[in-house]
Amino acid sequence: MHELSLAQALIGEIERIKAKEKAAEVLSVTVRLGALSGVDRASFEFVFPLAVEGTSLEGLNLVIRETPALIGCEDCGKETQPELAFFRCAACGSARVKITGGREFLIESMEVQGDDEEPDGDRVRPETEERQDV
């Protein structure tokens, strides 16, 4: 089950960001999960609490936001959602397409709390120049 190793990698990345932001606690993390990422959501949701148990992130609220598969048509230039069995452009019917979205498995945002903050927390978004793919 590769979801366990993905959960462990995600935990490592969250801890790295937590240290960089000098956060006392991470309250929640929102993860973007693409339809073509190869990650089974149910399995990931099952193993994540097990992987986080005993770490400084125990009790962390995991939010998963699913994103659809997207393809970019090389003929008409449109970006569309394909029927997963047929990768054709929904705008013009061309088969000359490339996948432009849906493979992601990345941290979208984290809610953290510093030592001197109220329990509401702050949102932390990983830098856009440095992709946070796990």
C-alpha positions in Angstrom: 0.0 0.0 0.0 1.9 3.1 -1.2 -0.6 5.4 0.5 1.2 4.8 3.8 4.6 5.9 2.3 2.8 8.9 0.8 1.3 9.8 4.2 4.7 9.5 5.8 6.2 11.8 3.1 3.4 14.3 3.6 4.0 14.3 7.4 7.7 15.0 6.8 6.9 17.9 4.5 4.3 19.3 7.0 6.9 19.1 9.8 9.5 20.9 7.5 7.1 23.7 6.8 6.1 23.9 10.5 9.7 24.3 11.5 10.3 26.9 8.7 7.3 28.9 9.8 8.2 28.5 13.5 4.7 27.3 14.2 3.9 25.8 17.6 1.2 23.6 16.2 -0.4 22.7 12.9 -4.2 22.6 13.3 -5.1 21.4 9.8 -3.7 20.7 6.4 -5.5 20.9 3.0 -4.2 18.5 0.4 -5.0 18.7 -3.3 -5.5 15.2 -4.7 -5.8 14.9 -8.5 -7.9 12.3 -10.2 -4.8 11.0 -12.0 -2.5 11.0 -9.0 -2.7 7.3 -8.4 -3.6 7.9 -4.8 -6.7 6.1 -3.5 -8.5 8.6 -1.3 -10.2 6.1 1.0 -6.9 4.2 1.6 -5.1 7.5 2.3 -7.7 8.7 4.7 -7.4 5.4 6.5 -3.6 5.3 6.9 -3.0 9.0 7.6 -4.2 8.9 11.2 -2.0 5.9 11.8 1.0 7.5 10.2 0.6 10.8 12.2 0.1 8.9 15.5 3.0 9.6 18.0 4.3 12.6 16.0 4.1 16.3 16.8 1.2 16.4 14.4 -1.1 13.9 16.2 -4.7 15.2 16.0 -4.0 17.1 12.8 -7.2 17.7 10.8 -6.7 16.5 7.2 -8.8 18.1 4.5 -8.6 16.6 1.0 -9.7 18.6 -2.0 -10.1 16.5 -5.1 -9.2 18.0 -8.5 -10.4 16.7 -11.9 -8.3 15.4 -14.8 -7.6 18.2 -17.3 -6.3 18.0 -20.8 -5.0 20.7 -23.1 -5.8 20.4 -26.7 -2.8 20.9 -29.1 -5.2 21.7 -32.0 -7.7 24.2 -30.6 -5.8 25.3 -27.4 -8.8 24.7 -25.1 -8.4 23.0 -21.7 -11.2 20.6 -20.9 -12.1 17.7 -18.6 -12.0 14.4 -20.5 -14.1 11.4 -20.1 -11.5 9.3 -18.3 -11.8 6.4 -20.8 -11.3 8.7 -23.8 -8.7 11.5 -23.8 -10.2 13.7 -26.5 -10.7 17.4 -26.5 -14.2 18.1 -25.4 -14.2 21.4 -27.4 -13.1 20.1 -30.9 -12.8 16.3 -30.6 -9.1 16.1 -31.3 -7.0 13.3 -29.9 -3.9 15.5 -29.9 -4.0 16.4 -26.2 -1.7 16.5 -23.2 -2.6 16.1 -19.6 -2.5 19.5 -17.9 -4.1 18.7 -14.5 -5.2 16.0 -12.2 -1.9 14.4 -11.3 -1.3 16.5 -8.3 -0.8 15.3 -4.7 0.3 18.4 -2.9 -0.1 20.6 0.1 -2.5 23.4 -0.7 -2.5 25.1 2.7 -1.9 24.6 6.4 -3.5 26.2 9.4 -0.9 26.8 12.1 -0.7 28.4 15.5 2.3 30.2 17.0 3.2 30.2 20.6 1.6 33.6 21.3 -1.5 33.4 19.1 -5.1 32.9 19.7 -6.5 29.4 18.9 -7.9 30.6 15.5 -4.5 30.0 13.8 -3.0 31.4 10.6 -3.1 30.0 7.0 0.3 29.1 5.5 0.5 28.5 1.8 3.7 26.9 0.5 5.7 29.1 -1.9 4.4 28.9 -5.4 7.9 28.9 -6.9 8.8 25.7 -5.0 6.1 23.1 -5.7 5.2 21.2 -2.7 4.4 17.9 -4.5 4.8 15.0 -2.1 
